[in-house]
Amino acid sequence: MDVGILGPLQVRLNGQSIVPSAGKPRQLLALLAIRAERVVTVPTLMEEIWGEAIPKSAATTLQTYILHLRRQMTTALRAGHTGTAQAPGLNAKDVLTTCFGGYRLAVRPENNDLREFQSFAARGSAALETGDAQAASLLLERALGLWRGTALVDVPVGRVLAVEVLGMEEQRTRALEQRIEADLLLGRHASLLAELRMLVARHPMNENLAAQLMTALYRSGGAWRALEAYQELRGTLIEELGVEPSPRLQRLHRAILAGEPELELTAEPGQAGRQLLRIGG
């Protein structure tokens, strides 16, 4: 089974899609896929599908959805791509198992794009922490390349999935910030300017991205533009939230005003320059 969560939902068994067209069974499959290899309890599934308005027939309806998914799995197991028998020793209940209190979808981590993304992102983050910016940039770029758009963009999202999607998007943003950090440490500040301007425009209150833009502008010879970027962020934060930028961002602002040497690309990872850059660290 191959599972794609980082974009439109994709779940293929023997090369055949088993994603239902109906909304609620699609929600059910998406939640099981996100929590693959873990038991998802019946109350959790019901909360996702019906929220607080759980009908009296919910248990029976949920079992019907499970049966529908297993029928699609059975068809895929029997036919595959070629129409010949596939995996005769495996049945749908081995793929979507009934456990005490819930259900579990059996998916290997290497066949799940979310797990693959998390693995590459963790390795990239570890490389960055040890000062290997080259490896960090490559690993984090590979992690981000697995995204095909907004996670589960074609799935109706209830309360449980909404939290899951929010968490995935936060992981994506963190990986992106770390990849940009690695590229800044590699001296790629000039080539990052267009990307950072676009990201800051999309996320005008993200201090990490604003700090990275300020650093890239300063290193590209645009100190006044870096100061301008700070003032734009400050104005947005005051207008929208009534707060000043964080102390760490204010330190970066003062360092740019003073032309501190720590902002140049001479600082080693872990020294002052990186501390100023890593606002979220």
N, C-alpha and C positions, 0 to 999 in steps of 0.2 A: 504494500500500500504506500502510495506517495501522497503527502499532504502539503497543500499550499495555503498558508494563512495570510501571508504578507502581501495582500492584494485581494482580488476576487477569490472567493473560496474555491479551492481545487482539492478534490479527494478522488484519487484513482486507484482502482484495484484491478490488477492484471491489465493495466492500460485503459480501463474503462471508467468513465466518470460515474460516481455513485451519489453525486450531489442532487438532492431533491429539488424540484422546481417550486414546491409550496414553501411558504415562508417559515412556518413553525418547525417542520422537520429539518429545514436548512439551519435554523437556529440551534436545534438540538445537536446536529452533526458538528456544527462549528464549535460549540462548547466542548463536546467530547474530543474534538481534534486538538483544540488548544491545550486541554488537560490530558493529552494522550498518555497512556500507561498509568494513569491515576484514576481512582474510582471517583466518579461524579455522582453525588447522592441524588436521590429522587427529589427531595425538597429543593435542592439547588436547581435542578432541571426545571421544575415547576415554576420556581421564582423567575427564571429567565424567560420562560415561554408566556406566562400569564401575569407576572408581577404580583400585586396584592389581590387581584381579582381571580383567584384560583377557583375554577368551577368544581362542582361535586363530582363530575365525570372525569376529572383531571387524570386520575390514576389509570383509568381505562384508556383514555385518549393517548396518554404517554406511551402505554404499552403498544397501542396501534402504530404510533410513530416508529417505535423501535422495530416492530415487525416489518414495517414498510422498508426501513433501512436494511434490515437483514435480507429481505427479498431481493433488493437491488444488489447486495453483496453476493448472494447466491448466484444470481444471473451472471455477475462478473466472474465469479470463481469457475463457473461451468464453461463460460464461453471465451473470456479473454479477448485478445485481438483477432484470433484466427477462427474462432467458432469451435475449436476443439477443446476437450476437457483440460482443465488447468488445476493444479494442486489438488488432486483427488482426495488427499488425506486431510484437507482443511475445509472447514465449513464456516458459515456466517457467524455462528455462536463462538467460534474461536477468535474471530476478528472483533466482534462487538459482544463482549462477555457480560453476563449477569453476575454481579457480585452482591455481597450482603449490603443492602441499603442503596444500591445504585448500579451503575453500568461503567464499563471501562473499554476504551478503544485501544487495540493493540497496534502500535505504530513504532517502528524502530526510529531512534533519534536521527539517524542519517537520512531518513526518508521524510523528515519534517522540516520545512524551511524555517520555522520559528526556532526550533532547537539548533539548527545549523547557524542561524544568525547569532543566537546567544553564545554559541561556542566560539565563533570567530571574533565577536565583540569582546568576549572575556579575554581571549588570547591577545587581542590588540591592546586592550586596556593594560594587561600585565606587561606587555612589551613597552608601552609608554612609561609605566611606572619605573621600569628598570633602565630607561634612557635610550632604548632602541627605537628611535623615531622612524627609521626606515621600515622595520618590520611592522611597527604599529600602524603606519599609514597603509601598508599593503593589506594587512589583516582587516582593518576597519573598513577599507574600501570594498573588500570582498564581502564583508558582512552587509554593508549598505546596498551592495549590488543585488542582493537577494530580494529586495523590496520591489514589488511590481505596482505600487500605488498605495492607497490607504488600506490598512488592514481590514479585511472582511467588508469591503465597500459594497458588496452586493447582498449582504445578509441583514435582515431585520435585527436590530440590536436591542435587547432588553437590559435590565439593570445589571445582571451578572456580566454579560458580554461587554457592556459599556465600560466597566471597570477594567476588564481584560484588555480591551482595545486601548484605553488610556495608558495602561502600563506599557504596552508594546510601543506606542508612539513616544513615550518618555524614554524608553530604551533606545529607540531610533535616534532621537534628538541627542542623547548623551553620546552615542557612537559617532554621530556627525560632529559634535563639538570636539571630541577627542581626535578624530581624524584631521580636523582642521588644525588642532593644536600640534599634532605631529608634523603636519606640513609646514606650519610656521617655524617649528624647530629645525626643519630641513631647509629653511631659507626661501620658501615658495610664496612669500608674502605678496608679491606683485600679481602672481597668477591667481591668488585667492580673492582679490578685491571684488571682482564682479559677482562671484558666488556669495561672498559675505554681504555685499550690498543687498542682494536679492533676499537673503535669509533674514537680515535685519528688517527689511521692509515687511516681510511676512510675519515676523515675530518681534514687533517693536518694543516689547518690554522684557525681552530675554537678555539679561545682563551678560551672560557668558558670550553670546554671539556679538554683542556690542563691544565687549572688551577685545575680542579677537579682531573685529574690524578696526578698532582704534589702534591696536598693535600693528596690524598690517599696513594701515595708512601711515603711521609714524615711520615704520621701517622703509616705506616706499618714498619717503621724503615729503610726506604730506602732514606735518605736525598740526597745522591749522585745521586741516580736514578731520584729523583725529579728535581735536577739541570740539569741533562742530558736531561730530557724531555723539560725543558725550552730552552736549547741550540738548541735542534732539532727544536722546534717551531721557535725560533729566526732565525735560518739558513734558514728555509723555507720561512718565511715572507720577509727576505732580498732578497733572490734569486728570489722569485715570484713577489713581490710587491715593493721591494726597501724601506721597512719601518721597523722600530723597533717594538717590542711588545708594547702594550698599557701601559701607566703609571700604571694602576692598576695591570697588570700582572708583571710589573717590581717591584712593591711594594711587591707582593707575593714572587718573586725571592729573594729580599733582606731579607724578613722575614725568608725564609728558610735558607739563608746563616747565618743569625744571630741566628737561633734557637729560634725565638720569641715564647713566651708561648701562644700567641693568636692563634697559629696554632693548638694547642692541642684541644682535644674535651671537654675542660672545659668551653669554652666560650658559653654563652647563645645566642640564636638567636637575632640578632639586635646589638650584640656587635662586637668588632673588628674582632674576628675570622670569623664571618659570612660575614663581609664586605670584608675581604680578599678573602674569597671563592667565593662570588657572583660577579664575574668579570663583568657579564652582568647586574647586578642589578642597 
